[in-house]
Amino acid sequence: MSFPTNECLNVVDEILKYSISAMFANPVDPVRDNCPNYLELIKEPMDLGTVKKRLQSNYYKTVNDWKHDMELIWTNSYTFNKVNTVLGLITKELQDKYTQLSEYINDDVDMTWRTKLYCLNRDLNEILKEAPKIHGYKKKKGYKRDDLWNNSTNDSTEVSNSNYPMTHDEIISLADDIKKIQTNSQKMIIMNMLKKLEPAMILDPDHIDIDLCCLQTSTLHALRSKLDDFIEN
């Protein structure tokens, strides 16, 4: 069982991208930061820079150890700045972002991936349930995937010619991007694509259950291509 160093580093780096994280990027200096009593109130200082260095030097043995230090950053801020102050509100915003990013991370790298994919599949199904219903849709019996694929080659939907299997990270990215879909029209496009490319699936809007890992490689690449179009436009 290996520690998910890269996943944890990605979380820290993502938080550091926010300009408001600057106050947490380095250890507090009581003189420089004009808070002379800081070390009297905060007995275990922590900051994002220290956490990142610890990750890079393989200091942490468990994810809980890493999460302990991350939570210290937020609790220290609440203790010193108070919750309802401007700095407290900034802390809350970053803490919420951290919680969202670290939700799936645990000590087993493979389990981290499977847990995240499970949650993303769940969210994906909920999103597609919100799309307008497709009227007149009936599940077709005895429809071969190869026949449908051949019939869909002239469809307006562009299907990637790439046939290589997607990596775990690529599937996670795909699920993340599907989760970000906002408009009903885009949800409908994705649902129609799945209905055409995966006829064996039950895509009645009242009963959607999609597992990205069970989709054909060609379907995954088609979805990736379409999502890229959404992002570009």
Backbone as a ProteinNet text record, in pm:
[ID]
protein_1_A
[PRIMARY]
MSFPTNECLNVVDEILKYSISAMFANPVDPVRDNCPNYLELIKEPMDLGTVKKRLQSNYYKTVNDWKHDMELIWTNSYTFNKVNTVLGLITKELQDKYTQLSEYINDDVDMTWRTKLYCLNRDLNEILKEAPKIHGYKKKKGYKRDDLWNNSTNDSTEVSNSNYPMTHDEIISLADDIKKIQTNSQKMIIMNMLKKLEPAMILDPDHIDIDLCCLQTSTLHALRSKLDDFIEN
[TERTIARY]
85.1	0	88.9	75.6	160.4	81.9	152.3	89.6	61.9	-58.2	-94.8	-35.1	96.8	167	119.8	111.2	72.8	-66.5	-159.4	-296.3	-299.8	-225.1	-221.3	-152.1	-44	25	-66.8	-143.2	-236.7	-337.6	-383.1	-477.8	-413.7	-292.8	-222.4	-196	-148.8	-119.2	-245.3	-356.9	-483	-526.1	-510	-547.2	-454.6	-327.2	-230.4	-254.9	-333.4	-365.9	-455.6	-528.7	-618.2	-537.1	-557.8	-482.2	-503.2	-623.7	-652.4	-576.8	-510.6	-434.4	-298	-261	-128.1	-100.8	-204.5	-186.4	-154.6	-175.6	-148.4	-28.9	36	140.8	270.8	296.1	420.6	392.3	489.9	470.4	444.3	359.5	331	454	491.3	600.2	537.3	540.6	474.3	515.1	641.7	689.3	645.8	679	644.5	494.7	417.7	272.8	197.1	273	212.4	111.4	152.1	68.4	158.9	210.7	311.6	268.4	141	94.1	53.5	87.5	41.9	87	213.6	266.7	222.7	166.4	110	-25.9	-98.8	-230.8	-227	-135.8	-127.6	-7.1	-35.9	70.7	130	58.1	107	85.3	170.8	153.9	165.7	93.7	102	65	119.7	92.9	105.3	56	55.2	195.8	286.2	423.9	490.7	469.6	526.7	466.1	335.8	269.5	326	344.5	396.5	537.5	621.6	757.9	755.5	664.6	653.9	609.6	518.2	475.6	591.3	665.6	776.9	890	900.9	1007.5	956	833.6	774.1	763.8	731.6	720.4	598.6	488.3	363.5	359.3	311.6	297	153.9	59	-81.4	-151.2	-262	-340.6	-396.9	-431.4	-483.1	-381.2	-252.1	-147	-146	-156.7	-160.4	-284.4	-399	-523.9	-521.3	-454.1	-440.3	-371.1	-260.6	-187.8	-270.4	-340.6	-425	-533.9	-596.2	-701.8	-644.5	-520.1	-454.5	-448.6	-423.8	-415.6	-545	-656.9	-787.4	-825.2	-804.9	-842.5	-755.9	-628.2	-541.5	-592.6	-636.4	-687.5	-815.2	-904.7	-1028.1	-998.1	-898.7	-862.7	-808.5	-723.1	-658.8	-743.9	-808.8	-882	-1031.7	-1083.3	-1226.2	-1303.4	-1410.7	-1483.8	-1553.8	-1612.8	-1698	-1624.8	-1492.4	-1415.8	-1392	-1339	-1307.5	-1208.2	-1104.7	-1005.8	-1067.3	-1163.2	-1232.5	-1314.5	-1379.5	-1458.7	-1370	-1252.6	-1156.6	-1111.1	-1085.7	-1045.7	-1152.8	-1278.3	-1389.5	-1398.1	-1376.6	-1383.3	-1276.4	-1155	-1046.1	-1063.8	-1114.5	-1138.8	-1242.7	-1347.1	-1449.4	-1390.2	-1302.5	-1237.8	-1149.9	-1074.5	-988.5	-1071.1	-1181.5	-1266.9	-1319	-1358.7	-1408.8	-1298.7	-1179.3	-1069.8	-1017.5	-1022.6	-962.6	-1063.8	-1186.9	-1295.6	-1265.1	-1202.2	-1185.1	-1050.2	-964	-826.6	-816.4	-758.2	-727.2	-594.5	-555.1	-419.9	-396.6	-500.6	-488.4	-511.6	-406.1	-415.5	-524.3	-528.9	-629.8	-770	-784.9	-915.9	-955.6	-856.9	-884.7	-946.7	-887.3	-939.2	-1078.5	-1098.5	-1229	-1337.3	-1300.9	-1398.1	-1439	-1340.6	-1371.2	-1456.2	-1422.2	-1499.3	-1641.9	-1656.6	-1790.7	-1874.4	-1815.5	-1888.8	-1919.5	-1824.5	-1847.7	-1954.8	-1953.9	-2060.4	-2196.5	-2200.7	-2325.6	-2372.6	-2278.2	-2313.3	-2354.9	-2284.8	-2317.3	-2460.3	-2498.9	-2634.6	-2738.8	-2707.1	-2799.9	-2814	-2701.3	-2703.3	-2789.6	-2770.3	-2844.7	-2992.7	-3025.7	-3166.5	-3236.7	-3157.1	-3213.8	-3239.3	-3185.2	-3205.1	-3350.8	-3401.4	-3539.9	-3557.9	-3674.6	-3699.1	-3700.2	-3652.8	-3652.5	-3784.9	-3870.4	-4002.3	-3994.3	-4075.9	-4085.7	-3971.7	-3886.8	-3772.8	-3815.5	-3779.5	-3802.8	-3674.2	-3645.4	-3525.1	-3542.5	-3447.5	-3457.1	-3391.7	-3457	-3404.9	-3334.7	-3227.7	-3158.1	-3079.3	-3049.4	-2975.3	-2827.1	-2752.1	-2610.8	-2533	-2434.2	-2351.6	-2280.4	-2229.1	-2155.8	-2246	-2372.5	-2466.3	-2491.6	-2511.8	-2539.6	-2419.7	-2302.7	-2181.9	-2165.9	-2191.7	-2181.3	-2282.7	-2402.9	-2506.8	-2480.8	-2397.5	-2376.6	-2255.5	-2182.9	-2061.7	-2090.3	-2210	-2245.2	-2321.1	-2333.8	-2405.7	-2323.5	-2390.6	-2321.3	-2223.8	-2241.7	-2150.1	-2018.5	-1909.8	-1779.6	-1728.6	-1686.5	-1635.1	-1485.4	-1412.5	-1267.6	-1225.3	-1121.8	-1069	-976	-949.1	-859.2	-925.3	-852.7	-906.8	-829.5	-731.5	-654.3	-739.4	-723.6	-801.2	-763.1	-861	-833.1	-769.6	-681.8	-621.3	-720.5	-687.8	-771.3	-790.2	-679	-685.2	-770.9	-763.4	-843.3	-992.6	-1026.3	-1167.4	-1217	-1132.7	-1168.8	-1190.7	-1101.6	-1114.1	-1242.4	-1272.5	-1395.1	-1518	-1520.1	-1632.9	-1644.3	-1530.3	-1530.1	-1592	-1554	-1604.2	-1753	-1797.2	-1940.8	-2017.9	-1960.6	-2025.3	-2042.9	-1955.7	-1960.5	-2064.6	-2127.2	-2226.9	-2339.6	-2374.7	-2474.4	-2606.8	-2601.2	-2723.5	-2796.9	-2928.4	-3009.2	-2978.9	-2948.2	-2919.4	-2793.8	-2692.2	-2571.1	-2596.6	-2678.6	-2714.6	-2786.2	-2873.8	-2946.8	-2853.4	-2753.9	-2657.5	-2582.6	-2536.5	-2464.5	-2555.3	-2678.5	-2771.2	-2799.6	-2818.9	-2844	-2723.9	-2603.2	-2482.6	-2477.3	-2503.7	-2500.3	-2607.5	-2723.9	-2832.6	-2793.9	-2722.7	-2683.5	-2564.7	-2466.3	-2343.3	-2349.3	-2440.3	-2452.7	-2599.2	-2651.8	-2794.5	-2832.6	-2736.1	-2767.4	-2801.7	-2767.2	-2794.8	-2939.9	-2997.5	-3131.9	-3118.9	-3158.9	-3143.4	-3277	-3372.3	-3494.9	-3454.7	-3487.9	-3446.2	-3489.5	-3590.4	-3635.6	-3554.4	-3468.6	-3389.5	-3253	-3166.6	-3034.1	-2931.5	-2850.2	-2744.2	-2624	-2532.5	-2419	-2290.6	-2211.3	-2079.6	-1978.3	-1900.6	-1807	-1708.5	-1675.1	-1578.4	-1635.3	-1766.7	-1830.4	-1858.8	-1829.9	-1855.4	-1744	-1777.7	-1678.1	-1573.2	-1452.3	-1345.1	-1385.7	-1451.1	-1492.5	-1593.9	-1679.9	-1778.6	-1709.7	-1613.2	-1541	-1470.6	-1409.3	-1339.7	-1438.2	-1554.4	-1656.2	-1705.5	-1726.7	-1767.9	-1659.5	-1534.5	-1422.5	-1418.8	-1436.8	-1435.3	-1548.4	-1666.7	-1781.9	-1763.8	-1712.3	-1689.3	-1584.8	-1483.9	-1383.4	-1448.4	-1544.1	-1618.3	-1695.3	-1760.4	-1834.9	-1741.4	-1624.5	-1529.3	-1477.2	-1445.9	-1393.3	-1496.6	-1624.2	-1730.2	-1798.9
-119.4	0	124.6	208.7	326.9	454.2	551.9	679.3	758	814.7	886.9	1027.3	1033.2	1161.8	1257.7	1209.8	1297.9	1355.7	1272.7	1320.5	1430.2	1410.8	1510.3	1639.2	1623.6	1741.5	1819.4	1748.4	1815.5	1899.3	1850	1924.8	2053.2	2041.1	2158.8	2260.4	2212.1	2302.4	2372.3	2299.8	2358.7	2471.7	2451	2553.9	2674.1	2649.4	2758.5	2846.2	2796.8	2877.2	2995.4	2984.9	3092.7	3204	3326.2	3438.7	3454	3418.2	3433.4	3332.6	3236.5	3137.9	3190.6	3310.8	3365.6	3373.3	3401.4	3414.3	3280.7	3170.5	3037.3	2970.4	3041.2	2979.3	2956.2	3036	3026.6	3033.6	2991.3	3000.1	3144.4	3160.7	3294.4	3346.4	3469.6	3538.7	3646.4	3630.6	3726.5	3871	3893.9	4030.8	4080.6	4004.5	4044.5	4060.8	3969.2	3967.7	4046.8	4117.1	4206.2	4133.3	4018.7	3944.2	3886.7	3973.9	3935.3	3823.5	3806.4	3702.6	3573	3559.7	3443.3	3311.7	3300.6	3175	3147.9	3247.9	3226.3	3156.8	3189	3130.3	3001.1	2995.1	2879.7	2794.3	2677	2590.9	2498.7	2478.7	2391.4	2459.1	2554.4	2627.2	2533.1	2569	2490	2578.8	2550	2628.3	2539.5	2587.4	2507.9	2478.1	2574.3	2553.2	2439.6	2434.9	2327.8	2193.1	2191.3	2066.8	2017.3	2108.5	2068.6	2011.5	2074.5	2024	1886.7	1867	1737.3	1629.2	1663.7	1568.1	1532.3	1632.4	1610	1528.7	1533.2	1458.3	1326.7	1288.2	1161.9	1155.5	1268.8	1278	1201.9	1209.8	1150.5	1000.4	927.2	782.4	742.4	825.3	796.7	923.1	904.3	1017.8	1095.9	1026.1	1094.9	1190.8	1154.1	1245.1	1372.7	1354.8	1471	1555.8	1490.4	1563.6	1635.5	1577.4	1643.1	1778	1779.3	1904.8	2004.5	1955.6	2045.8	2108.9	2028.9	2082.2	2178.5	2155.2	2246.7	2388.8	2398.9	2530.4	2607	2538.3	2605.7	2631.7	2533	2552	2658.4	2664.2	2769.6	2907.8	2918.8	3047	3085.8	2988.4	3017.9	3059.6	2994.2	3025.8	3167.9	3205.7	3337	3449.3	3423.2	3529.2	3532.6	3425.8	3411.4	3381.6	3308	3254.4	3362.4	3460.2	3557.3	3680.4	3679.5	3790.7	3766.6	3868.3	3852.5	3738	3733.7	3626.8	3491	3490.7	3366.4	3316.6	3409.2	3373.1	3323.7	3385.7	3339.5	3197.5	3175.2	3041.3	2938.8	2974.6	2883	2848.2	2948.2	2924.2	2825.2	2843.4	2753.1	2615.4	2612.1	2483.2	2402.7	2469.7	2399.8	2345.1	2424.8	2379.4	2258.5	2265.3	2152.7	2026.8	2041.4	1927	1861.5	1944.4	1892.9	1817.8	1873.9	1814.1	1685.8	1678.3	1564.2	1456.4	1474.8	1385.1	1238.8	1210.2	1071.7	1012.1	1090.8	1045	962.6	843.3	762.9	692.8	608.5	551.4	453.7	395.8	301.7	377.9	392.6	470	414.3	280.9	219.9	243.5	234.2	257.7	404	494.1	636.4	657.9	595.6	609.3	550.6	430.4	364.8	441.8	494.6	572.1	697.4	766.2	888.8	857.9	751.9	717.6	679	607.2	569.5	694.4	789.5	911.8	994.2	998.5	1073.5	1006.3	873.9	802.5	833.5	836.2	867.9	1008.6	1104.2	1242.7	1254.9	1180.3	1183.2	1136.4	1030.3	979.2	1078.7	1147.7	1248.1	1364.4	1405.4	1516.2	1480.1	1359.4	1320	1300.7	1266.9	1256	1391.3	1500.2	1633.9	1682.6	1612.6	1654.2	1633.7	1715.1	1695.8	1554.6	1497.5	1361.1	1349.6	1236.7	1209.8	1142.6	1213.8	1160.8	1053.9	951.4	847.8	750	756.2	663.5	527.6	424.5	289.3	211.8	133.7	52.4	-54.4	-62.9	-158.8	-290.4	-399.5	-530.2	-589.1	-663.8	-733.6	-641.6	-522	-426.2	-444.7	-478.5	-504.2	-373.7	-372.4	-252.2	-218	-322.7	-296.7	-233.8	-280.6	-223.8	-77.6	-50.3	87.5	176.9	123.4	202.4	236.6	137.5	162.3	265.3	259.8	354.2	494.8	503.3	635	707.8	644.3	707	832.1	841.4	959.9	1062.5	1034.8	1126	1252.4	1359.3	1486.4	1481.7	1386	1372.4	1315.8	1385.3	1339.1	1236.5	1120	1014.2	1001.9	1002	994.1	861.2	865.9	743.8	671.5	734.7	673.7	552.2	442.1	319.5	272.8	352.9	311.2	324	230.8	236.9	361.8	425.9	543.2	499.5	583.8	556.6	592.6	553	588.2	738.9	812.3	958.6	1019.6	963.9	1016.9	994	879.6	852.2	944.3	966.7	1058.9	1198.6	1242.7	1374.6	1383.5	1276.7	1272.8	1286.4	1210.2	1216.5	1354.3	1412.3	1547.4	1648.1	1639.9	1735.7	1714.6	1589.1	1564	1623.6	1611.5	1663.8	1815.4	1883	2028.7	2079.9	1989.6	2031.1	2106.5	2222.7	2308.9	2313.4	2317.8	2342.3	2212.5	2221.4	2104.9	2056.5	2150.2	2110.5	2023.5	2058.4	1977	1841.2	1840	1712.7	1622.4	1683.4	1606.8	1549.7	1628.8	1581.7	1459.5	1467.8	1355.4	1233.5	1255.8	1144.7	1079.1	1160.4	1106.9	1029.1	1079.9	1008	870.6	866.9	739.6	644.3	700.1	616.7	554.9	630.6	582.5	486.5	521.6	443.5	323.6	328.2	218.8	173.9	114.6	78.3	-24.4	-97.3	-197.7	-133.5	-5.3	63.7	109.3	111.4	165	314	393.6	538	608	539.1	606.3	707.5	835.2	936.6	906	822.3	787.3	673.3	613.9	502.3	502.4	591.7	603.9	543.8	455.6	394.8	370.7	465.8	461.6	436.8	341.9	316.4	340.2	446.5	481.9	369.3	291	182.9	70.8	68.8	-37.5	7.8	132.9	181.9	137.6	126.9	93.8	205.2	165.9	264.6	371.9	330.1	426.3	526.3	480.4	570.6	672.2	626.6	717	827.3	788.7	888.1	983.3	931.3	1017.8	1120.4	1076.5	1168.3	1272.6	1227.4	1320	1427.4	1385.3	1478.7	1580.5	1533.1	1622.7	1721.1	1673.1	1761.5	1867	1828.2	1926.1	2035.5	1995.7	2094.4	2189.9	2135.1	2218.5	2320.5	2272.2	2358.3	2468.4	2433	2531.5	2637.4	2596.8	2689.6	2754
0	0	0	-100.1	-110.7	-80.6	-27	7	-122.2	-136.2	-259.8	-263.9	-274.5	-268.7	-377.1	-499.9	-610.9	-592.5	-546.6	-526	-419.9	-311.5	-204.2	-250.4	-326	-380.3	-474.2	-552.8	-644.4	-568.1	-454	-372.1	-321.2	-266.9	-214.9	-325.8	-440.4	-552	-602.1	-603	-648.8	-554.6	-425.4	-328.2	-340	-365.3	-377.5	-500.3	-594.9	-712.9	-678.2	-568.1	-526.9	-461.5	-506	-450.9	-301.2	-253.7	-111.1	-25.4	-89.5	-12	30.1	-16.7	11.9	161.6	239	383.6	450.9	379.1	432.6	364.5	273.5	191.5	268.3	372	448	597.2	679.6	824.9	867.8	966.9	1020	1092	1060.7	1128.5	1216.6	1348.5	1437.8	1415.8	1379.9	1358	1220.7	1118.7	981.2	962.5	1020.3	1000.2	1106.4	1191.8	1290.9	1380.8	1428	1523.5	1632.7	1721.1	1820.5	1915.4	1936.3	2029.8	1959.8	1831.6	1755	1818.6	1850	1901.7	2045.4	2109.4	2242.4	2232	2126.5	2106.8	2024.6	1929.8	1839.5	1878	1932.7	1984	1877.8	1769.3	1662.4	1527.1	1490.4	1364.1	1244.2	1137.8	1014.9	897.6	781.4	660.7	538.4	425.7	302.6	252	267.4	222.6	298.3	428.8	510.3	472.8	452.3	412	279.3	184.8	54	65.7	147.3	167.1	231.6	324.9	390.3	292.4	204.9	102.2	10.2	-30.6	-124	-62	71.3	139.6	198.8	160.6	207.6	360	419.6	565	616.9	543.6	591.1	563.9	663.8	650.2	616.6	655.7	627.7	578.7	509.8	462.5	580.8	687.3	805.5	864.4	858	905.7	821.6	690	600.1	626.2	638.3	661.3	795.9	894.1	1024.4	1008.4	933	912	831.5	731.7	652.4	738.7	822.8	909	1012.7	1054.7	1148.2	1092	961.5	897.7	919	898	908.9	1054.8	1141.9	1282.5	1349.3	1314.5	1368.5	1328.4	1203.5	1155.8	1229.9	1248.9	1322.3	1466	1525.5	1664.1	1676.3	1582.6	1593	1534	1421.8	1350.7	1380.8	1441.1	1468.7	1338.8	1354.3	1239.7	1158.3	1224.5	1154.6	1102.5	1108.1	1052.5	903.6	834.3	692	672.2	756.7	743.9	776.5	866.7	897.8	780.4	709.9	592.4	478.9	464.1	363.4	397.2	525.2	569.8	536.6	561.7	535	387.1	301.9	157.4	113.7	163.6	126.5	190	310.4	374.9	298.5	252.2	172.9	44	-18.8	-141.7	-113	-3.5	35.8	61.4	132.3	164.2	36.9	-59	-185.9	-261.6	-265.7	-340.6	-276.8	-145.4	-74.1	-38.2	-80.3	-40	-68.8	-182.5	-226.2	-185.4	-126.1	-103.1	24.8	12.8	130.7	108.4	202.1	198	84	31.6	-79.5	-210.1	-291.4	-415.4	-506.1	-519.7	-606.4	-551.7	-420.2	-359.4	-373.9	-367.4	-388.3	-525.7	-627.5	-764.5	-775.5	-720.5	-731.5	-655.9	-540	-462	-536.1	-594.2	-667.1	-789.8	-861.2	-980.2	-942.5	-832.5	-787.5	-760.6	-689	-655.5	-780.7	-873.8	-996.8	-1082.6	-1087	-1159.5	-1098.6	-966	-896.4	-931.9	-928.9	-962.8	-1109	-1197.1	-1339.4	-1363.1	-1297.4	-1314.7	-1265.6	-1157.7	-1106.3	-1204.5	-1265	-1361.1	-1481.8	-1536.4	-1655.3	-1624.5	-1501.7	-1463.7	-1471.6	-1456.6	-1459.7	-1601.6	-1700.5	-1839.8	-1879.6	-1973.9	-2021.8	-2074.7	-2052.2	-2095.4	-2247	-2294.8	-2438.3	-2472.6	-2540.6	-2571.5	-2679.2	-2661.1	-2763.3	-2763	-2656.9	-2654.8	-2602.7	-2675.5	-2630.1	-2647	-2545	-2552.7	-2660.5	-2753	-2861.5	-2822.3	-2856.9	-2825.1	-2946.6	-2918.9	-3026.1	-3116.3	-3069.5	-3150.3	-3122.6	-3225.1	-3206.9	-3201.2	-3113.6	-3100.6	-3230.5	-3298.1	-3422.2	-3526.9	-3535.4	-3631.9	-3600	-3472.6	-3434.7	-3461.6	-3432.2	-3455.6	-3603.5	-3690.4	-3833.9	-3878.5	-3821.5	-3860.5	-3810.9	-3707.6	-3647.3	-3704.1	-3794.9	-3845.7	-3925.9	-3982.5	-4059.3	-3977.8	-3846.6	-3758.2	-3738.8	-3698	-3680.3	-3564.8	-3474.4	-3361.6	-3411.4	-3380	-3421.7	-3322.4	-3373.6	-3289.6	-3312	-3204.2	-3214.6	-3273.8	-3356.3	-3414.2	-3318.5	-3204.9	-3108.3	-3046	-3043.8	-2986.8	-2864.6	-2822.8	-2706.6	-2579.9	-2485.6	-2361.6	-2281.3	-2222.7	-2139.7	-2008	-1956.5	-1826.7	-1716.1	-1595	-1480.2	-1471.9	-1485.3	-1473.8	-1584.4	-1704.6	-1815.1	-1792	-1734.8	-1705	-1594.5	-1493.6	-1385.2	-1441	-1530.7	-1592	-1674	-1747.1	-1826.3	-1736.6	-1628	-1535.1	-1471.9	-1437.4	-1378.8	-1475.1	-1602.3	-1701.2	-1728.9	-1729.4	-1747	-1629.6	-1511.4	-1390.8	-1398.1	-1474	-1482.5	-1582.8	-1657.3	-1757	-1688.1	-1742.9	-1680	-1755.1	-1887	-1964.1	-1996.1	-2004	-2039.3	-2180.8	-2270	-2408.2	-2414.4	-2335.6	-2333.9	-2268.2	-2164.8	-2102.1	-2201.9	-2281.6	-2381.4	-2487.2	-2527.2	-2626.8	-2574.2	-2449.9	-2390.2	-2378.4	-2335.6	-2321.5	-2457	-2560.9	-2694.7	-2747.4	-2718.7	-2759.4	-2694.2	-2563.8	-2493	-2545.8	-2577.9	-2630.2	-2764	-2847.4	-2979.1	-2972.8	-2887.9	-2884.9	-2791.3	-2695.8	-2599.5	-2590.7	-2696	-2698.8	-2593.1	-2540.7	-2439.9	-2306	-2291.6	-2166.5	-2162.6	-2044.7	-2027.1	-2000.3	-2095.4	-2080.5	-2066.3	-2007.6	-1966.3	-1859.8	-1878.1	-1781	-1638.5	-1622.6	-1488.1	-1428	-1509.7	-1459	-1527.1	-1482.5	-1542.1	-1447.5	-1500.4	-1419.5	-1509.2	-1510.9	-1603	-1525.6	-1572.8	-1516.5	-1627.9	-1616.6	-1723.3	-1753	-1652	-1673.2	-1759.1	-1775.3	-1855.3	-1997.8	-2029.1	-2163.9	-2258.1	-2387.8	-2488.4	-2496	-2534.7	-2552.1	-2652.1	-2761	-2863.7	-2806.8	-2716	-2654.8	-2565.2	-2487.4	-2398.1	-2477	-2590	-2671.1	-2738.6	-2776.8	-2836.5	-2735.4	-2612.8	-2506.4	-2479.9	-2479.4	-2457.2	-2564.9	-2690.2	-2802	-2791.1	-2755.8	-2744.9	-2629.1	-2516.6	-2402	-2434.5	-2511.5	-2554.9	-2639.7	-2723.4	-2803.5	-2712.6	-2608.8	-2514.9	-2449.9	-2407.6	-2336.9	-2427.7	-2552.6	-2648.1	-2683.2	-2685.3	-2724.6	-2605
[MASK]
+++++++++++++++++++++++++++++++++++++++++++++++++++++++++++++++++++++++++++++++++++++++++++++++++++++++++++++++++++++++++++++++++++++++++++++++++++++++++++++++++++++++++++++++++++++++++++++++++++++++++++++++++++++++++++++++++++++++++

